[in-house]
Amino acid sequence: MTVPVDTVMILAAGLGTRMRPLTDTLPKPLIMVAGKALIDWTLDAFVAAGTSKAVVNVHHHAPILCAHLKQRSKLSITISDETERLLETGGGIVKALPMLGPQPFFAANTDAFTVGASITAPARLLAVLDDKTDAVLLLHPIERTHGFDGPGDFFVEKDGRLRRRGNAASAPFVYAGIQLLRPEIFAHERIEPFSMNRIWTRLIGTGRLRGAVQDGDWFHVGTPEAIGQTEAKLAHLRLGLPSVSSRA
């Protein structure tokens, strides 16, 4: 089934507390990694995949982030203003729904990106979306992640449905910060602070949450220390040297 998806929601309103002191004066999405702002790593990937519209929510140092976004071209950007009230991931999407339209849309964090994938993240997600699915999460094998030190997030069943790690010591896949969502899943939600985990839990219960496993190397940049580590690993990859996992 071909679904027209031309819009991405960029979740850029967070406080970035783990990035202090850098985020005392700068929004986290504008932190530079290998010569590029984090939000531009995300936006450039969607532009390369053919996405033409973005809705970006803003809160922390919003004027600085908005000024940066005005310099972007090749992408129509609409701002969802959360300066009065931070709504978290789920609430932020609900507030932006009128800007996102009636078709499925992507939603992406700004503190992670993938390099070396064989196909784009939007294409990977769209390949999984079908009539039995309301949301698809992009996943990475835990051994191909950098800057992530957790035990993993999900198991993937044979039909692509997701199961949380639960009480298991570890899970093989990490949520990679990009998802494909049908707007109908927010029909009964209010504009209030809540995490997308609430939606995911409900969809797991109905069997309508699936995962798309991406290849390449996934980088999570969550602390000041991770910036240098990420840049060093990117240099290895660009020189054709073996990838060095941060988990090794």
N, C-alpha and C positions, 0 to 999 in steps of 0.2 A: 504494500500500500504506500503510495506516495503522498506525503503530507507537506504542504507548503509551510516552511519555517524560515522566516527572514528577520526575526527579532531576537535580541539577547538582552536579558536583564543583568546588569553588572552590579553586584552587591559590594558597594564601596563605602558604606556608611559607618563601618565599625570604628571603635576608638583606637585600636592598635596598641593596647596596653603592653603587650609583650615586646613591642618594638621600641619602647622608651629607652633612652631619651630622644631618639630620632623623631618620634611622633609628638613630642612636646610642641614642635613648631611646624610639623609637616603631616599631612594625612598619609596613612600607611600606603595607599595605592600609588603615591608619588615617590616612594623610596626607590632609589636607583639600584639596579642589578645588571651588571655587565653593560653599562652604558644606556640602559633603557628603564623607564619607570615601570613598576610592577603592572599598573593598569594597562600600559601599552603592550606589554607581553600578551595580555589577555585580549585586548581589542585587536591587535594586529593578527592574532590567530583567527579570529572570527572574520575579519576582513578578507584574509587569504582564503577562507572557506566560502566566501560569497555572501556573507551576512551584510545587510546594508543599514539596519536600524538597531540602535541601542538605547535602552533606558538605564540611566545610572542613578542610583540613590546616593545622597550625600548627607553628611551630618558633621563629622569632625573636620575642622578647618575647611568647611565647604567652599568658601570663596576662592581659596587657593586651588582646590580641585576643579571647580567650575572654570576658572581661568585657563587651566591646562587643557581641559576638554574642548574649549573653544578653538584651540589651535589644531584640532584634529580635522582631517579631511577624509574623503572616501567613506564616510559613515555619518548617517544622520543621528544625532544624539539628543535625547530629551532627558531633562533632569527631574528626578523625583525627590522633592525637598523634604528631608526629615530633620531639619535643624531644630525644630521645636520639640521633637520626640523621637528618640531612637527606637525603631520597631523590630530589630533583629531580622533574621533571614526570612521567616515566614510572614511576619507582619509587614515587612518592607515590600514583599512581592504583592500582597493583598492591596496595599495602598497604590501600587503602580499598575494594577490590572487595567484600569481604563486606558492607560497609555500603551499597554502591551497588545491589546486587541483580542479577537475571539479565537485565533488559531493557536496551536501549540507554540511554545517559545522556549528558548534556552535561558538558563540562569547560571551565572558563573561568579566564583570568588575571584579576588585579585591577588591573592598571596601564593599562587601556585601556577605552574605551567609545565608543559611537556615539550621535549625536543626529540627529534628522530622518529616520530610516529610514521607508520606506513600510510595511514589515511588520517584526515582531520577528525578532531573530536566531534564536530557536528555530524559528519558523515557516519561516524561510528555509532552515535546515539540514534540517528534516524533509521539505521539498519535494523534496530531492535524494536522500534515503536510499531505496534500493531493494534488491532481492535481489542485485544485483551490486556492492553497496557495503558496506564494513565501517567506514568512517569518512568524515566530511564536515568539511572545514575552512571556517570563515567567512573570506572574503576581502574586501578593499576595493581599489578602483582606487587606484593610488598617488597620483593627482592629487587625491584627496579625503581624504588623510591629513594629520594635523597632529602635529608632534612626532616624526616619523619621518624620518630622513635617509639611510636605506639605499637600495640599488639595486633593491629589490623582491625577492620570494621565489619566485613561481610564475608559470608559464604555465598557462592552462586550455584543454584540448583541446575540440573540438566536442561530445564526449560527456560533458564535465564532468570527465574524468580530469585529474590534475595532473601537471605536469612542473616540476622545479626549475629555477631560473635557470641553474645550472651555470656555464659559462664565458661566458655572455652578459653584456654590459655592464649590462643592466638587465632587469627583468621587470615586467609591467604590474600585478601584484597583490601585495598585502601580506597575510600572515597576520594576522587581526584578533583573535587571542587566544581564540576560542571554537571548540569542536569538538563533534561528535556521534559517539559511539563505541559500537561493539558490544563487550561485555565479552569475547567469545570471542577477540578479537585478543591478549589478555593470557594466554592459556591456558598458554603455555610460558615465561612470564616469572617471574623470581624477585623477591623483595622486596630490591632493591639499588638504589643510585643509578644512574639512567640517564635520558636525555632522551627525550621522545616522538619526537624525530627518528629514533630507531632503528626505531620502529614505522612511522612514515610512509615511511621508505625501503623497508621490506619491502612495504608495501601499494602503493606506487608500482610496485614490481617485479611485483606480481600484478595490477595494474590495478584495485585495489579501494579506492583513495583518490580522493575527488572534492572539488570545491570548490563553494561557494555564494557568489556575488558579491552583497554587500550594497550598498545605496545609503545616502544620508545622508553625514554627516561623521564620520570616525573620529579619535579623539584618543588619543595615546599619551603617558602622563605618566611619564617615566623618570628625570628629573633634577629637582633643586630649581628650576632655571631654567624648566623646562617648566610648572611650576604657574602662574606668572603669565601665560605665553604662552597656556596653555589657557584660563584665565579670561578673558583679553582677547578671544580668538576666540569663546568662548561668548557673551560680551556682544554681539559683532557679530551673531551668528546670532539671538539672542533679540530684538534690535532690528530684525530684518529686513534688516540690511545685507548686502552681498555677502560670501560666505565668503572669508577671506584664507588661502591655503594657506601652511603653514610652509615649503613647498618653493619658494615664489616668491622 
